[in-house]
Amino acid sequence: MSVMRGTITFKDLKTNFATMRFKDVADVAAMATLKTALAAFSDCHVRSEGSIEKNLYSVVGAGNRDKKAICTFSDATGETHKWAIPGFNGTPLNDKEGDYVDPTDLATIQAAIETATGLSLSPLRSPVIQTR
């Protein structure tokens, strides 16, 4: 299977941008599917998705990118992978360590990433943070 690098860029209501990067995306269609799945978890608008070329969207921007879900996984080799979803709109759970992504939401995100990249991932605690 040939792989490529992909990006998804989000834009918030203050016209700030945040980009997620993926090393091993199967193809352009997989990148578009991943973008759609992850955009559902963000109050921000998707500004672009990229693989070899970028698809730019004309968006005003929405939400606030400063609330982020840090989706954290490990692969079979023990390498840790982290992707931040800006403007996270899921309902975080809370424990003594703070807010974290609901395991149901994380499973949906994990499935989308695995489908797009071909990676086999195990979920790790994924905090929800406020950067400003």
C-alpha positions as CSV (number, residue, x, y, z in Angstrom):
1,M,0.0,0.0,0.0
2,S,1.4,3.4,-0.9
3,V,1.1,6.1,1.7
4,M,1.3,9.8,1.9
5,R,1.3,12.6,4.4
6,G,-1.9,14.5,5.1
7,T,-3.0,17.6,7.0
8,I,-6.3,19.0,8.3
9,T,-6.4,22.7,9.1
10,F,-9.1,24.2,11.3
11,K,-10.1,27.9,11.5
12,D,-11.8,29.5,14.5
13,L,-14.0,32.5,14.8
14,K,-11.0,34.8,15.5
15,T,-9.4,33.6,12.3
16,N,-6.7,31.5,14.1
17,F,-5.6,28.3,12.5
18,A,-4.6,24.9,13.9
19,T,-3.3,22.0,11.8
20,M,-3.2,18.2,12.5
21,R,-0.6,16.2,10.6
22,F,-0.8,12.5,9.7
23,K,2.3,10.6,8.4
24,D,0.7,7.5,6.8
25,V,-2.6,8.3,4.9
26,A,-3.6,5.7,2.4
27,D,-4.9,8.0,-0.3
28,V,-6.8,11.3,-1.0
29,A,-10.2,9.6,-0.4
30,A,-9.0,8.4,3.0
31,M,-7.9,11.9,3.9
32,A,-11.3,13.3,3.0
33,T,-13.1,10.7,5.0
34,L,-10.8,11.3,8.0
35,K,-11.5,15.1,7.7
36,T,-15.2,14.5,7.8
37,A,-15.0,12.2,10.8
38,L,-12.8,14.5,12.8
39,A,-14.6,17.7,11.9
40,A,-17.7,16.3,13.6
41,F,-15.8,16.7,16.9
42,S,-14.8,20.3,16.4
43,D,-16.7,23.6,16.8
44,C,-14.2,25.1,14.4
45,H,-14.6,25.1,10.6
46,V,-12.2,23.0,8.4
47,R,-10.1,25.5,6.4
48,S,-8.2,22.9,4.4
49,E,-7.3,19.3,4.0
50,G,-4.1,18.4,2.4
51,S,-2.3,15.4,0.9
52,I,-0.1,16.0,-2.1
53,E,-2.2,19.0,-2.8
54,K,-4.5,21.1,-0.6
55,N,-8.2,21.5,-1.0
56,L,-9.0,25.0,0.4
57,Y,-12.4,25.9,1.6
58,S,-13.8,29.4,1.9
59,V,-14.9,29.5,5.5
60,V,-15.6,32.3,8.0
61,G,-14.3,30.4,11.0
62,A,-16.2,29.2,14.0
63,G,-15.8,28.1,17.6
64,N,-12.7,28.6,19.6
65,R,-9.6,26.6,18.8
66,D,-8.2,27.1,22.3
67,K,-10.2,24.2,23.7
68,K,-8.4,21.1,22.4
69,A,-8.8,17.3,22.7
70,I,-5.3,15.7,22.7
71,C,-6.2,12.4,21.2
72,T,-3.4,10.0,22.3
73,F,-2.8,6.5,21.0
74,S,0.0,3.9,21.0
75,D,0.8,1.5,18.1
76,A,2.1,-2.0,18.1
77,T,5.7,-0.9,18.4
78,G,5.0,1.2,21.5
79,E,5.2,4.6,19.6
80,T,2.9,7.2,21.0
81,H,0.8,9.2,18.5
82,K,-1.0,12.5,19.4
83,W,-3.4,14.6,17.4
84,A,-5.0,17.7,18.7
85,I,-8.6,18.5,17.7
86,P,-9.1,22.2,18.1
87,G,-12.5,23.5,19.2
88,F,-13.4,20.1,20.7
89,N,-17.2,19.9,21.0
90,G,-17.5,16.5,22.7
91,T,-18.6,16.3,26.4
92,P,-15.4,15.6,28.3
93,L,-15.4,13.4,31.3
94,N,-13.6,14.4,34.5
95,D,-11.5,12.5,37.0
96,K,-8.9,13.5,39.6
97,E,-6.4,14.4,36.8
98,G,-8.8,16.7,34.9
99,D,-10.9,16.6,31.8
100,Y,-10.5,13.8,29.2
101,V,-12.1,12.7,26.0
102,D,-15.1,10.3,26.5
103,P,-14.0,6.8,25.5
104,T,-16.9,6.5,23.1
105,D,-15.8,9.7,21.2
106,L,-12.2,8.5,21.3
107,A,-13.2,5.1,19.8
108,T,-14.9,6.9,16.9
109,I,-11.8,9.1,16.4
110,Q,-9.5,6.1,16.6
111,A,-11.5,4.2,14.0
112,A,-11.4,7.1,11.6
113,I,-7.6,7.5,12.0
114,E,-7.0,3.7,11.7
115,T,-9.1,3.6,8.5
116,A,-7.2,6.5,6.9
117,T,-3.7,5.5,8.0
118,G,-3.8,1.7,8.2
119,L,-2.3,2.0,11.7
120,S,-3.4,-0.3,14.5
121,L,-3.8,1.9,17.6
122,S,-4.6,1.4,21.3
123,P,-6.3,4.4,23.0
124,L,-4.5,6.2,25.9
125,R,-5.8,8.8,28.3
126,S,-6.6,11.8,26.1
127,P,-6.9,15.1,28.0
128,V,-9.1,18.0,27.0
129,I,-7.2,21.2,27.6
130,Q,-7.9,25.0,27.4
131,T,-4.9,26.8,26.1
132,R,-6.0,30.4,26.7
